[in-house]
Amino acid sequence: MKHYNVIVVGGGAAGIFAAGFAAMHGSQVLLLEKNQHPGAKVLITGKGRCNLTNSEYDARQFCEVFGRNGKSLLTALYAFSVEDTIHFFEQHGLPLKTERGGRVFPARGTAVDVQKVLDAFIKASGVDLKTSCAVKNIELSGGRVARVLTSQGEFSADSFIVATGGLSYPETGCTGDGYHWAEETGHRLIKPEPALVPIQLVEPWTAEVSHFNLKNVQIKAMQQGKLLTERFGEAFFTRGGIGGPIILDMSANIRDALKYGPVSLVLDLKPAVETELFDKRLQRELASHSNKDFRNSLENLLPKDMIPLFIGLSGISPDKKCHSVTKVEREALLALFKKLELQVSSVGGFKKAIVTSGGVSLKDIDMRTMRSKKIENLYFAGEVIDLDGPTGGYNLQLCWSTGYLAGISAAGG
Ligand SMILES: Cc1cc2nc3c(=O)[nH]c(=O)nc-3n(C[C@H](O)[C@H](O)[C@H](O)COP(=O)(O)OP(=O)(O)OC[C@H]3O[C@@H](n4cnc5c(N)ncnc54)[C@H](O)[C@@H]3O)c2cc1C
């Protein structure tokens, strides 16, 4: 059995960084990944474009987006910052660009190019990579991790880093193994829950809708007349549901609220225009199409593919001439644009969750090093820990920063 300085379990964003930087700090490193290739999840990030970090905020504000536990990320973020991430990928030949909201993407390439950089990094740093190698268990001896038992035999090391991710998108290899090992070795686990998930809707018409993009819309989540949360930005209807960045970011609130009663969404398609002003706009549109059928009147107000849906929902006969649309009918149409109400039936599960909230409790991790407070030669990095952020590149940055810190700490750096 070959002995290593550091064994990293899990070849995702966090594990690759942990392994590569541990090796660059002089350690002999073994990276174990159960898939045939590391970085499977990276490939599907950002709709295949990989939003690899977010440069909108300074370090403190960056941490705040992670909510109540966010502050604990600060050391890792100082150790490997957003600027370091940008520098790392650009130095490795991948130019980046920053889009709206500080979201950073490859300038020309895609997530495949990000994966290529990570592959090259593993190679160049001298990491021993074993793929198709599932870790079955970690074994303790004298209160330390002594070895890992895998589908390809046993491996021992001085230090071990668990970077097995969460439970979301299980087809990428995330089956929560790190959670079991953490619990078995005395760490507290905050219940893993699907986070950043699309929402299923009650309205039967949504089942007929295949994909409508909603740009610059406002959505309010309401319960018993009270505002739960609201967002402005991008969303889209999918068959039977609604997804997109602003919905994903509200999904955790909505999941919690559903425990106490029904939740509705109120969609404003024209949030930049006051209701009264938009009513005037509607009147002008109808007047300018006066002798046309109602079905031909909305092209200046809606994307083409949404018009038949709106005509149907309005209850106004498509053949009706615009000049004979009544005030009551127009008000119903106005309500569709300004406060379309949708009932939430459920929030999606792990299969569709972008991240897992919960995980190994930060109370049992020294966040200055990513080392376990229970087992002195065990470290955690990435989604497996109890930290999750909104969409926008925050979750990958969490992986780069905690992976880096775990790697150099385990290497004694
Ligand atoms: C569809 C989608 C889009 C996303 N888009 C973005 C985005 O654009 N920007 C962003 O910041 N975040 C995005 N995220 C979130 C981000 O991808 C994750 O937070 C991040 O990849 C988690 O990295 P990780 O290294 O912690 O875990 P993972 O990437 O999940 O890696 C864990 C690895 O461990 C391996 N593993 C697990 N158990 C074992 C075992 N027993 N033995 C050996 N190997 C094991 C798995 O096979 C896996 O490869 C997206 C997520 C999804 C699902």
The ligand as an ORCA input file, in Angstrom:
! r2SCAN-3c Opt
* xyz 0 1
  C     -26.764     22.556    -12.905
  C     -25.796     23.278    -11.991
  C     -25.297     24.508    -12.370
  C     -24.428     25.192    -11.513
  N     -23.905     26.374    -11.936
  C     -23.059     27.038    -11.120
  C     -22.420     28.224    -11.583
  O     -22.533     28.616    -12.741
  N     -21.623     28.884    -10.689
  C     -21.414     28.439     -9.415
  O     -20.701     29.100     -8.654
  N     -21.947     27.294     -8.988
  C     -22.747     26.571     -9.806
  N     -23.271     25.388     -9.381
  C     -22.886     24.878     -8.046
  C     -21.470     24.301     -8.116
  O     -21.333     23.553     -9.287
  C     -21.178     23.414     -6.903
  O     -21.415     24.150     -5.740
  C     -19.742     22.929     -6.920
  O     -19.422     22.317     -8.161
  C     -19.489     21.939     -5.809
  O     -18.156     21.487     -5.920
  P     -17.550     20.424     -4.912
  O     -16.140     20.199     -5.356
  O     -17.788     20.788     -3.507
  O     -18.408     19.124     -5.170
  P     -18.688     18.344     -6.532
  O     -18.412     19.142     -7.704
  O     -20.029     17.788     -6.351
  O     -17.580     17.213     -6.508
  C     -17.604     16.145     -5.619
  C     -16.906     14.998     -6.300
  O     -16.728     13.955     -5.344
  C     -16.901     12.724     -5.992
  N     -17.257     11.732     -4.983
  C     -18.345     11.716     -4.188
  N     -18.333     10.643     -3.387
  C     -17.189      9.969     -3.684
  C     -16.614      8.755     -3.200
  N     -17.215      8.011     -2.268
  N     -15.451      8.343     -3.731
  C     -14.808      9.064     -4.708
  N     -15.331     10.209     -5.204
  C     -16.506     10.657     -4.696
  C     -18.041     12.986     -6.972
  O     -18.053     12.051     -8.016
  C     -17.731     14.407     -7.432
  O     -16.946     14.414     -8.611
  C     -24.090     24.649    -10.244
  C     -24.591     23.413     -9.878
  C     -25.421     22.719    -10.748
  C     -25.927     21.359    -10.332
*
